[in-house]
Amino acid sequence: MALNHYMTFHSVVPAPRTILAGVKKLPPASTLLIDPQGRIKIDSYWKLPFAQRSDESGLTADDWKERVLETLRKAVKRRLVSDVPVGVLLSGGLDSSLLVGLLSEMGQQEIRTFSIGFDSVNGEAGNEFTYSDRIASHFGTRHHRIEADSSRVLPTLTDCLSAMSEPMVSHDCIGFYLLSEEVSRHVKVVQSGQGADEVFAGYHWYPPLLDCPDAVTGYAAAFFDRSHTEYAAAVHPRFVGKDHSRDYVQRHFAMAGATTAIDRALRIDTTVMLVDDPVKRVDNMTMAWGLEARVPFLDHELVELAARIPAQFKVANGGKHVLKEAARPIIPSAVIDRPKGYFPVPALKYLDGEYLEWVRDIFASTHSKQRGIFNPDYVARVLADPSKHITRLNGSKLWQMAVLEHWLTVQGL
């Protein structure tokens, strides 16, 4: 079941399962109590309802914008409490740029900001320095621009995977790992913009779900890395069974507390995907270098507020509308209205050259052959032309399999 989630649900293995047999993890917002007799009790101490309060039913988009900005200011201020300077991981996107703007507004001087970029591959840019430089200049930050070429990335991949508590497929893990290495030389605490896309509906699959008659199918079509048919072709027959990922989404969407398709999608992304992908990714990579990353957009009061905002105010104008409007008095519009970017590491998407050879060696290893997780014919087909095997979320299917194999090896499994 966990392998089906890993290969289908964008490498997210929802709690309590993990990719390792016999190893479980606590669901988010849960406590575990073991009594003297060895009995186990798990309780949840927080839920995220997607429903407006009666006193908020008449609020306009401008009202919500003001409430978001006020609550975000509090969240950023709370995460300034420290005995050491607090920096910012500045990608140049809306979220991290807004953090810099709010810190500047609060009177923070010479804010330390950090950005990283990689080699371009197949015409795809490996950095967003244009935007991070603009924000650094606008607010007069002490900016550090880190350029990581292939000579630095490839030798670090094994260390990066070793730092993962679970295998994580996102290409930007190596970005956060190398960025954290450099940042830890300057500061020990940073603020990061993680979580805003899930909380404020910034991803491309949210707007189509606003009036979607079949929420599960619509969500799976946008988010799943493979169809169940392709999953069955990719793995050894002993791992083929039900479409566990679709069943999981179906059950989650059927839970009480969210009535519309888009709110159900936002709930599963905020309470499941966000925890086991972006948050875990940043937490693992920063803590590998003793760096503490704080995430204001995941302040529980802000998240609860965002869940109550009517979906149409969040998905308007391509998504994250209410947050974009809240940001306009703070940061330049050129950053707010730019095309949405990601943390690009093109070399791990379009595997070629020495990267492809590194992956070939993984699948040719004795460990991989003995485990027998994947169908050799499927692996050979993907190895033959990795650039043709890209997921709906622009990830490499080959990299996804290689990460799992190599992570198991570095864990001694």
ZADRENMI-425841 format. One record per atom (N, C-alpha, C): residue in one letter; y, x, z. Coordinates in steps of 0.05 Angstrom, whole numbers, plus 5000, padded with zeros to 4 digits. Atoms other than C-alpha are relative to their C-alpha. Layout:
AYXZ/...
# end
This chain:
M497650175000/M500050005000/M502550175000/A497749824999/A504950565018/A500550144974/L499749865025/L503550924953/L501249804979/N498850195018/N505150284915/N503049975005/H497250014993/H511750234952/H501450254989/Y498849755008/Y513250964938/Y500550014970/M499849985029/M511950914864/M501549774987/T498850245012/T515050224854/T502749945013/F497650084985/F520250074908/F501950245004/H498149775000/H524450694891/H499450195023/S500949814979/S520451134939/S500549915028/V499650114973/V522150684998/V497449895010/V502450104986/V516250575044/V501049865025/P498950144977/P518450025091/P498350035025/A501449994974/A516750065165/A498349755003/P500849784984/P511950065198/P498350214985/R501849825014/R508150425143/R501550264993/T499049755012/T509051145119/T497950084979/I501849915021/I505751515062/I497550135012/L502249874987/L501051835113/L498349795015/A501850184986/A494951445136/A500050065030/G500049974971/G495051325211/G502650075013/V497349944990/V502451485218/V501849774995/K498250235003/K507250915231/K502850085010/K497349964991/K514750875242/K501149745010/L498750244989/L519050395281/L501949874979/P497950135017/P523049875242/P502750065011/P497349964990/P530549955246/P500749805022/A499050174978/A534049675308/A497749905017/S502350074984/S527549685347/S499550195023/T500849834978/T525049945413/T497049965004/L502950014995/L517850115431/L499550065029/L500749964972/L515150045502/L497050025003/I502849964994/I508450315524/I499749975031/D500350034971/D506250055592/D497850185011/P502049824988/P501650425641/P497149954990/Q502750065010/Q495550075611/Q499850074970/G500149925028/G497350335542/G500749784980/R499250215018/R499649675514/R502750054988/I497649945015/I505049715462/I501549744994/K498250225006/K510949245455/K502450104984/I497749935017/I516049285399/I502049774999/D497950205000/D522548905405/D502350084981/S497749955016/S528348835357/S502549925015/Y497650064984/Y535248875389/Y502549934983/W497750075017/W539648725328/W499149884974/K500650135026/K539448265268/K502649984984/L497650025017/L544248205209/L500049744985/P499950265014/P545647485191/P502150004978/F498150035022/F548947325124/F500949714999/A498950274998/A552746705144/A502850025012/Q497250004990/Q560146565155/Q500149855027/R499450144975/R562646355223/R501949764993/S498450245006/S566145675226/S503050064999/D497149934999/D572846005242/D500850174976/E499449835024/E572346415177/E499849854974/S500650155024/S570845865128/S502349984980/G497750035018/G577945825100/G501350264992/L498749745005/L579346565093/L500150054970/T499749935028/T581946805026/T499150294996/A500749725006/A580247454990/A501950205014/D498149834987/D586647755018/D499550025030/D500750004971/D584647545089/D497750195005/W502449834996/W577947885082/W500850304995/K499149735005/K581348505053/K501350125024/E498649904976/E585748575114/E498150055023/R501949974979/R579948475161/R498250254995/V501649775006/V575848995125/V501550265006/L498449754996/L581449515127/L500450055030/E499649974971/E582749385201/E497450095014/T502649924988/T575349445219/T499250284992/L500749735009/L574350065177/L501750215014/R498349824985/R580250395210/R498850065027/K501249974974/K576950285277/K497550174998/A502549865003/A570350545251/A500450304995/V499349725005/V573451195225/V501150135025/K498949894975/K577351295289/K497950065021/R502249964981/R571151205331/R498450264995/R501649775007/R567751765293/R501650254998/L498449764997/L573352255305/L499750135027/V500449894973/V571352355377/V498150244999/S501549765003/S569053075379/S501450235013/D498949764988/D570053745413/D500750204978/V499649815022/V570354075344/V501349854977/P498850145024/P574053925278/P498049844985/V501750185016/V571253355236/V500850024971/G499449985029/G570753475161/G499149754986/V500950225017/V569053005103/V498450104976/L501449955025/L563753035049/L501349844978/L498350135020/L568152874990/L498850014973/S501250015027/S564552654927/S502149954979/G498050085019/G570852394894/G499949714992/G500250295004/G568551674894/G501849855019/L498350184984/L571951084926/L499550045030/D500750014971/D568251124993/D500950255015/S499249764986/S569151845013/S503050054997/S497149975004/S576151854984/S501649835020/L498750174981/L578051265027/L499850115028/L500149874973/L575551625089/L502150215003/V497949794998/V580052215073/V502849875003/G497550144998/G585851735062/G500649895027/L499650124973/L584851385128/L500450215021/L499649784981/L584152035166/L502850124997/S497349905004/S590652275135/S502049805011/E498350214989/E593951605153/E500150025030/M500149974971/M591751735225/M501450255011/G498649764992/G595552385225/G498350255001/Q501749765001/Q589752865215/Q501250204980/Q498849805017/Q592553515187/Q497950204989/E501749805013/E589153995138/E497049925004/I502850094999/I582753585135/I498350184983/R501949845015/R576854005114/R498349824983/T501650165018/T573553695053/T498250184983/F502149845014/F567353925015/F498849844977/S501350125023/S564653774946/S498150204987/I502049835013/I558754044906/I499649904972/G500650075028/G557154064832/G497850174989/F502349865012/F551354284787/F500550044970/D499949965028/D550154514717/D499749744985/S500450235018/S550853994662/S497550034984/V502549995016/V544453814624/V500049764981/N500250215020/N543553404560/N502649844998/G497450135002/G550953254559/G500849845024/E499450154975/E550752944629/E501350195019/A498549824982/A556053244675/A498550035027/G501349944975/G553453564738/G501950005024/N498150004977/N559753474780/N502149784995/E497850195002/E565453004794/E502550135012/F497849854988/F570453544813/F502849894991/T497450115009/T575953204772/T501249815021/Y499050204981/Y576352644823/Y500250125029/S499849884973/S574853044887/S502450185002/D497649835000/D580253544867/D502549845002/R497650175000/R585152984856/R500649905029/I499750094972/I583952704926/I500950235018/A499349764983/A584253394958/A502950074996/S497249945005/S590953524924/S501849795010/H498350234992/H593752834939/H500550015030/F499750014970/F592452905014/F500350285012/G499649734989/G593253655020/G497850105018/T502249924983/T586353785048/T499350294996/R501149725002/R583154465060/R497349964985/H502350085016/H578254355003/H498250244993/H502049805007/H571854734990/H498349894977/R501550095023/R568754664921/R497750184996/I502549845001/I561554904917/I498649954973/E501350025026/E558455044849/E497250125002/A502849924997/A550855074851/A498750014973/D501349985025/D547855344787/D497050025004/S502950014999/S540455354770/S498850235015/S501049774985/S539556044800/S499949955030/R500050064972/R541055744867/R498349755007/V501450254994/V537755064861/V497050035001/L502949985002/L530655234839/L498750145024/P501349874977/P529055734895/P500249855026/T499650154975/T531455234947/T498449745001/L501350265001/L527254634926/L497849975022/T502150024980/T521354794971/T501149975028/D498850034974/D525854885032/D501249725003/C498950274999/C529354235015/C497849795005/L502250194995/L522753855011/L498850035028/S501049964973/S520554165076/S501649875021/A498250134981/A526553865110/A499849705000/M500250295001/M524653165090/M497949895020/S501950124982/S521452735144/S498049834985/E501850145019/E518352325087/E500950094972/P499249925027/P518252475012/P502249814990/M497750155010/M524852254981/M500650094972/V500049935029/V525652224906/V502950054990/S497349985011/S533252194899/S500750294993/H499449735009/H535652794859/H502150135018/D497849884985/D541652884905/D499250115027/C500949874975/C537353104964/C500750304999/I499449725002/I538153814939/I503050055001/G497149974998/G545553694932/G501049995028/F499350024972/F546253475004/F499050245016/Y501249764986/Y541754055026/Y501850244996/L498349765005/L545954594992/L502849965010/L497350064989/L552454245010/L500150045030/S500049974971/S550454215083/S499850295009/E500149714994/E548654955083/E502850125000/E497349895002/E555655125061/E501949885021/V498250144981/V559154605104/V499650105028/S500749924972/S555554835167/S501350275007/R498649754994/R559155505160/R502949965009/H497250054995/H565855165169/H500449795023/V499850214980/V564854535212/V497249925008/K502650104990/K559354215253/K499849704999/V500050295001/V561253485245/V501549914974/V498650105024/V563053105181/V499749695000/Q500350285007/Q564352395160/Q499149974971/S501250045027/S560652125099/S500349714992/G499650275010/G561451515055/G497549854995/Q502550145005/Q554151315055/Q500149715010/G500350284991/G552650575060/G501949804987/A498050195010/A558750265027/A498949844976/D501050155023/D555050074963/D498149785008/E501850214991/E549649695000/E501449795016/V498750194983/V554349375049/V502049824985/F497950155015/F559849174999/F499249944971/A501050085026/A555549054938/A501150164977/G499049825021/G557249654895/G498250074978/Y501949935020/Y550949714854/Y499949794977/H499950175024/H550049434784/H498249765001/W501850225000/W544348974803/W501049765016/Y499050234983/Y548548534850/Y501449784983/P498650225014/P553248154802/P498149814985/P501850195014/P547447874759/P498549815019/L501450164980/L544247604823/L501649775011/L498250204988/L550247174840/L499149724994/D501050265008/D547446584801/D497250014989/C502749965011/C540346814790/C498049795011/P501850214991/P535146254792/P497450125012/D502549874990/D529346744807/D500850275012/A498949764988/A531947244857/A498050245000/V501949784998/V525547644865/V499650144973/T500349885027/T524547744790/T502550154992/G497549875007/G531847914780/G500350275015/Y499849764984/Y531748424837/Y498050214990/A502049815008/A525248744815/A500650124972/A499349915027/A527648794743/A502150225001/A497949814998/A533649194766/A499350245017/F500349794980/F530949604823/F497350154999/F502749874999/F523449744815/F499850224979/D500349775018/D521650414784/D497949964978/R502150055019/R515450164749/R499049715003/S501450254998/S511949514732/S497350065014/H502649964987/H505349404768/H497950104980/T501849905020/T501749524703/T500250304996/E499749715003/E504750214696/E499250145025/Y501049884976/Y503450364769/Y497050035000/A502949995001/A496150204759/A499050224981/A500749795019/A495950684700/A500750285010/A499149744990/A499451234739/A498350125022/V501449904977/V494951294800/V497049984996/H502950025001/H487551384813/H499249715006/P500850284996/P483750724811/P499749915029/R500450084972/R482350744886/R502649915013/F497450084989/F489850634898/F501149754987/V499150235014/V490350034852/V499149745015/G500750264987/G490649344885/G502149804993/K497950205004/K495748794894/K502750144994/D497249915004/D503048864874/D501449985027/H499050014972/H504949024946/H503150005001/S497049984999/S512249184930/S501249734994/R498950265006/R513548514897/R499449805022/D500750184977/D509848154953/D501950055023/Y498349934977/Y514148525004/Y502849884995/V497450115006/V520648324969/V499949695002/Q500350294998/Q518147604963/Q500149905029/R500150084971/R516747565038/R502850055012/H497549944988/H523347895056/H502149804991/F498150195010/F527347435011/F499649725012/A500650264988/A523846835043/A500849975029/M499350014972/M526147015113/M502649845004/A497550154993/A531446585147/A502350195004/G497749844994/G538546835153/G501650084975/A498649955025/A540546905079/A499249794980/T500750225017/T540846325031/T500350054970/T499649955029/T543346594964/T498450244991/A501549775011/A539747084918/A501450265006/I498649744997/I545147604924/I500150085029/D500049934972/D545447565000/D497250105008/R502749904994/R537847655003/R499750284990/A500149735010/A538548264959/A501650195017/L498449834983/L544148545001/L498750055027/R501349964974/R540148425064/R497750204998/I502249825002/I533948785040/I501050294995/D498949735005/D538149365014/D501350125025/T498549904976/T542349415078/T498150075022/T501849964977/T536649355128/T497450154995/V502449865007/V530949675090/V500550254982/M499649795019/M532850085029/M502050215010/L497949824991/L539150385059/L498950195022/V501149854978/V535350615121/V498150224990/D502249825008/D529550935084/D500750164975/D499249845023/D533451245026/D502750145006/P497549854997/P540951415030/P500550115028/V499449904973/V541551465106/V498150225008/K502049804993/K535051845116/K500550264985/R499549775018/R536852295058/R502250185012/V497849854989/V543552505087/V499450115028/D500749914973/D540952545158/D498150245000/N501949785002/N535052995140/N501350264990/M498849765013/M539153465096/M502250125017/T497949884983/T545053545143/T498850125025/M501249894976/M540753635205/M498350254996/A501449755007/A536754175169/A501850245005/W498149784996/W543054595178/W501749965026/G498650044974/G545154335247/G502749874996/L497550145006/L550653905216/L499749715007/E500050284992/E552253225245/E501649834980/A498650175020/A553952695192/A500449725013/R499350264989/R557552065216/R500849824977/V499750185023/V557751445172/V501649755009/P498350234992/P563650975186/P499349744987/F500650255014/F561450475134/F497649865012/L502350124986/L555250345177/L500649935029/D499250104974/D559150175239/D499149715002/H501350275000/H555549545263/H502049774998/E498050225002/E561949135269/E500949974971/L499250015028/L563949315197/L497749874983/V502250115015/V556949155171/V499749705005/E500150294994/E556848485207/E502249854986/L497850135013/L563648325179/L499449974970/A500650015029/A561548505108/A497949804993/A502150195005/A555348075113/A501149715000/R498850274999/R559847475127/R501949944977/I498250045023/I564347585067/I498649854978/P501350145023/P562847085011/P499450204977/A501049805020/A558847454957/A501950034977/Q498349985023/Q563847284902/Q502450195005/F497849814994/F569247694938/F499050294999/K501149735000/K564548294940/K499350094971/V501049915026/V561648294869/V502149974977/A498050045021/A568048114831/A500850284988/N499049765014/N570648624780/N498050245001/G502049795002/G564149004776/G498850085027/G501249944973/G562649024851/G501950155018/K498549874978/K565649254917/K503049924998/H497250085005/H571948854900/H501750005025/V498450034975/V574248704971/V500650285011/L499549734990/L573449434990/L502050154982/K498149875018/K577149674928/K502849915005/E497350104995/E582949214943/E501150105027/A499249894974/A583049445015/A501050294998/A499349725003/A583550164990/A502650054985/R497749955018/R589450064943/R502550115014/P497749884987/P594850204995/P499550295010/I500849754987/I591150835017/I499650234980/I500849795018/I588551224957/I500949934971/P499150055027/P590551304883/P498149804985/S501550205015/S588350734837/S498250144979/A501749865020/A585551244787/A497250065012/V502549964988/V580051384837/V498549745005/I501250264994/I578950654855/I498849884975/D500750145024/D578450414783/D498350174981/R501749825017/R574350994755/R497249884997/P502850105002/P567250854729/P498450105024/K501649934977/K562250864785/K498450254994/G501549765003/G559151554794/G497850025021/Y502149944980/Y553151824831/Y500150305006/F500149724994/F551452494860/F498250144980/P501749935023/P549052804795/P498750285003/V501449745001/V543653344792/V498349974974/P501450055026/P541753294717/P497550164996/A502349835005/A536853864719/A497449885011/L502350124989/L532153454762/L499449724988/K500550245016/K532852844717/K498850074974/Y501049915026/Y531753194651/Y498550265003/L501549764993/L526453674674/L499350164974/D500549835023/D526054254625/D500050295010/G499949724994/G525255004623/G498550075026/E501349914975/E523855334690/E499449785020/Y500550234983/Y524354674726/Y497449864992/L502450135009/L518954374683/L497550175006/E502249824993/E514554984693/E499349985030/W500450034971/W515554914768/W498349755006/V501550254996/V513054194764/V497250024989/R502749965011/R507254384719/R498250145019/D501649854980/D504954884771/D499149825023/I500750184978/I505054334824/I497549844992/F502350175008/F500253894784/F497650164993/A502249835006/A495954484765/A498850125025/S500949874976/S495054694837/S497449885010/T502650104989/T488454634874/T500549775019/H499350224981/H491854194927/H500249734985/S499550255015/S494053684875/S497449894988/K502550095012/K487253664840/K498149895021/Q501850094979/Q483553584906/Q500949735011/R499050264990/R488053004928/R499349784980/G500650195020/G487052644863/G501549745002/I498350244997/I492852164873/I500549874973/F499050115026/F495052094801/F497950034978/N501750005024/N491551944736/N500850244982/P499249775016/P491352604697/P501149944973/D499050085026/D492452254631/D502949915001/Y497350094996/Y498751924657/Y501850245005/V498449764993/V501352584686/V500450164975/A499849855025/A499952934620/A502049874981/R498250145018/R503752404581/R502950035009/V497249974990/V509852454626/V500950294998/L499449725002/L509553214627/L500850074971/A499549935028/A509653224551/A502949954992/D497250065007/D516652914548/D501349865024/P498950124976/P519752804617/P502549834995/S497550155004/S526452564589/S499649724989/K500650275009/K523051954560/K499049825022/H501150154978/H520451734627/H502050005023/I497950024981/I526551534666/I499949715012/T500250264987/T526750964717/T502649844994/R497750185004/R531550374715/R502550105015/L497849904984/L535750724767/L500750294993/N499349745011/N536251354724/N498850245015/G501549794987/G531151764762/G497750094982/S502349895015/S525552204734/S497449915012/K502650084991/K518651904740/K498250245006/L501549754996/L515752604735/L500950125027/W499049894975/W520152854791/W499049845024/Q501050174978/Q518052264835/Q497250085008/M502849934994/M510752454829/M499850295011/A500149724991/A512053204837/A501050035029/V499049994972/V516053084901/V497849935019/L502250094982/L510252714933/L497950225002/E502049804999/E505253244913/E500950255015/H499149754988/H509453834935/H500749955030/W499450064972/W511753495000/W497450005016/L502649994986/L504453395019/L499050285003/T500949724998/T502954125004/T501650155021/V498449844980/V508754405045/V499549905028/Q500750104974/Q506553955102/Q497250085008/G502749914994/G499754275099/G497949784997/L501850235003/L496353635076/L498650004973/
# end
